[in-house]
Amino acid sequence: MSGLHCSKGSVIGGIFLAAAACGLGQAQVVAMASYSFGDGPEVLTAITGNPTPSGNLSFVKVINLGEYKITFNYAADVNPEGNALINGNTTVDNYSAAPISVTTSFNVPICPTLLGSSNIGGLCTVKLVANANGGAITCGGDQEYLVAGMIDGQPAYTVFHCPFIMGKTGAGSTTTNAMFGTPIPSLEGPTVVKSIGQRNNFTLSDGDKAVFTLMFATNGNIFNPLTNPCPGDVNHDGVVNKDDLIEVLAAFGAPAACGDYVDTDGNGFVDSVDLAAIIGNWGPCPGGD
């Protein structure tokens, strides 16, 4: 990140403590969100992350659909130096005169990948805001769970199994919550972690609002696909020279895909750290001529 490395936040007892400010030059990270109604098609939407003063990324998108509104609002730490996590919510407003069945999801990539073993944990809150007629959030039938913490697009931990019902008589709100993997994160997770997210399956009563908040964290062994026995040799010709320098300069200041060797430290951005790797390792690679 322009030669600066952010100090990371931490998760203690389910509470995310923000890190110090990050500085300039954040790599662009795009999350994917989706929604569907009943048996209708899944609609995908991209959300670009914006840097926050805490050094994390903010993902916000409001989708107005006439009688319905869906809001995705998440903060994410997507570099698993310490913990990678999402912390935020998906909100669905039902302005119609009939109940709606909805599935929503939010997933954001992390880089470097976690490989070998991981731990997961989190805190989930479900909130119903009902109008004067009261209302309910329910799930059942073919649905297995109300909320899931997602790893690589698959449920890693499901919260509030179906059948589920949470109701409110008259106007007002009601909530329920659950914590898992405490101290967070300590529950055994998948062996590979490339993305982290949330998925919700539910039916919401007419005229009401549902808010699904999830703080979901994972950590583990960092596997950097950029691992290179000769840092700075971005073209793998056995020597660090002007050819490598040219490649880094050509990409300087731009985001790099996870796995691109021109990003020598795997922070998702081609910056002064990568230039320093070229200069500091100039010459034949170890074991070379």
Sequence and secondary structure as in RCSB ss.txt:
>XXXX:A:sequence
MSGLHCSKGSVIGGIFLAAAACGLGQAQVVAMASYSFGDGPEVLTAITGNPTPSGNLSFVKVINLGEYKITFNYA
ADVNPEGNALINGNTTVDNYSAAPISVTTSFNVPICPTLLGSSNIGGLCTVKLVANANGGAITCGGDQEYLVAGM
IDGQPAYTVFHCPFIMGKTGAGSTTTNAMFGTPIPSLEGPTVVKSIGQRNNFTLSDGDKAVFTLMFATNGNIFNP
LTNPCPGDVNHDGVVNKDDLIEVLAAFGAPAACGDYVDTDGNGFVDSVDLAAIIGNWGPCPGGD
>XXXX:A:secstr
 TT      EEETTEEE      S     EEEEEEEETTS  EEEEEE EE TTSSEEEEEEEE SSEEEEEEEE
EE S SS EEEEEEEEEEE SSS EEEEEEEEEEEEEEEEEEEEEEEEEEEEEEE TT EEEEE TT  EEEEEE
ETTEEEEEEEESSEEEEESSSEEEEEEEEESTTTT EE  SEEEEEEEEEEEEE TT EEEEEEEEEEEEEEE T
T  SSTT TT SSEESHHHHHHHHHHTTSB  TT TTSTT SSB  HHHHHHHHHT EE TT  
